[in-house]
C-alpha cells in the first residue's frame, strides 16, 4: 500500500479548513484500518504457527 500523507497545501488553491479537516480524518481512518489489518494478519499467522 502506498504511503498516505495528510493534506498540507502550499499553493493558492487551498481547500477550506473544513475540507482539509475532513480529508485528514479520512486519512487517519485509513491508517487505523491498515494497522488493524496488519494486526489481524499477524494474529492469523501466529495462530497458524501454533497449529503446526
C-alpha positions as CSV (number, residue, x, y, z in Angstrom):
1,X,0.0,0.0,0.0
2,X,1.4,3.4,-0.9
3,X,2.2,5.8,1.9
4,X,-0.6,8.3,2.7
5,X,0.1,11.8,3.7
6,X,-2.1,14.5,5.3
7,X,-3.1,17.5,3.2
8,X,-0.8,20.4,3.7
9,X,-1.5,22.7,0.8
10,X,1.1,25.3,-0.1
11,X,-0.5,26.8,-3.1
12,X,-3.2,29.5,-3.5
13,X,-5.6,26.7,-4.4
14,X,-6.1,25.6,-0.8
15,X,-9.2,23.8,0.4
16,X,-11.2,25.5,3.1
17,X,-10.4,24.4,6.7
18,X,-13.5,22.1,6.8
19,X,-12.4,20.2,3.7
20,X,-8.9,19.8,4.9
21,X,-10.1,18.6,8.3
22,X,-12.4,16.0,6.7
23,X,-9.7,14.8,4.3
24,X,-7.3,14.4,7.3
25,X,-9.9,12.5,9.2
26,X,-10.3,10.1,6.2
27,X,-6.5,9.6,6.1
28,X,-6.4,8.9,9.8
29,X,-9.2,6.4,9.4
30,X,-7.4,4.6,6.6
31,X,-4.2,4.5,8.6
32,X,-6.2,2.9,11.5
33,X,-7.8,0.4,9.2
34,X,-4.4,-0.6,7.8
35,X,-2.9,-1.0,11.3
36,X,-5.9,-3.2,12.2
37,X,-5.5,-5.3,9.0
38,X,-1.8,-5.7,9.8
39,X,-2.6,-6.9,13.4
40,X,-5.2,-9.3,12.1
41,X,-2.7,-10.8,9.6
42,X,-0.1,-11.1,12.3
43,X,-2.6,-12.8,14.7
44,X,-3.7,-15.2,11.9
45,X,0.0,-16.1,11.1
46,X,0.6,-16.7,14.8
47,X,-2.5,-18.9,15.1
48,X,-1.4,-20.9,12.0
49,X,2.1,-21.3,13.5
50,X,0.6,-22.6,16.8
51,X,-1.5,-25.2,14.9
52,X,1.7,-26.8,13.5
